[in-house]
């Protein structure tokens, strides 16, 4: 995953680099270095982590919509 893809997934997940670093307990300086010139690439697991995070977030939102509109007592 390149830096632009990383930034797009962060945005879709609702993260900034700072909030992502806090959530994953990875130093902000490490996250900021990913994909920059002469720095390590974005680790392979980050794409999977963010994709699953986004899917989980979407499922939670859908669950709330169903709960509010279909499962009324």
DARAFEN-V392475 format. One record per residue. N is the residue number from 0. SS is DSSP state (helix for helix, strand for strand, loop for the rest). BURIAL is + if it has 16 or more other ideal C-beta (glycine too) atoms within 10 Angstrom, else -. Layout:
# DARAFEN-V392475
n=N ss=SS burial=BURIAL
n=N ss=SS burial=BURIAL
This chain:
# DARAFEN-V392475
n=0 ss=loop burial=+
n=1 ss=loop burial=-
n=2 ss=helix burial=-
n=3 ss=helix burial=-
n=4 ss=helix burial=-
n=5 ss=helix burial=+
n=6 ss=helix burial=-
n=7 ss=helix burial=-
n=8 ss=helix burial=+
n=9 ss=helix burial=+
n=10 ss=helix burial=-
n=11 ss=helix burial=-
n=12 ss=helix burial=+
n=13 ss=loop burial=-
n=14 ss=loop burial=+
n=15 ss=loop burial=-
n=16 ss=helix burial=-
n=17 ss=helix burial=-
n=18 ss=helix burial=-
n=19 ss=helix burial=+
n=20 ss=helix burial=+
n=21 ss=helix burial=-
n=22 ss=helix burial=-
n=23 ss=helix burial=+
n=24 ss=loop burial=-
n=25 ss=loop burial=-
n=26 ss=loop burial=-
n=27 ss=helix burial=-
n=28 ss=helix burial=-
n=29 ss=helix burial=-
n=30 ss=helix burial=+
n=31 ss=helix burial=-
n=32 ss=helix burial=-
n=33 ss=loop burial=+
n=34 ss=loop burial=+
n=35 ss=loop burial=-
n=36 ss=loop burial=-
n=37 ss=loop burial=-
n=38 ss=loop burial=-
n=39 ss=loop burial=-
n=40 ss=loop burial=-
n=41 ss=loop burial=+
n=42 ss=loop burial=-
n=43 ss=helix burial=-
n=44 ss=helix burial=-
n=45 ss=helix burial=+
n=46 ss=helix burial=-
n=47 ss=helix burial=-
n=48 ss=helix burial=-
n=49 ss=helix burial=+
n=50 ss=helix burial=-
n=51 ss=helix burial=-
n=52 ss=helix burial=+
n=53 ss=helix burial=-
n=54 ss=helix burial=-
n=55 ss=helix burial=-
n=56 ss=helix burial=-
n=57 ss=helix burial=-
n=58 ss=helix burial=-
n=59 ss=helix burial=-
n=60 ss=helix burial=-
n=61 ss=helix burial=-
n=62 ss=helix burial=-
n=63 ss=helix burial=-
n=64 ss=helix burial=-
n=65 ss=helix burial=-
n=66 ss=helix burial=-
n=67 ss=helix burial=-
n=68 ss=helix burial=-
n=69 ss=loop burial=-
n=70 ss=loop burial=-
n=71 ss=loop burial=-
n=72 ss=loop burial=-
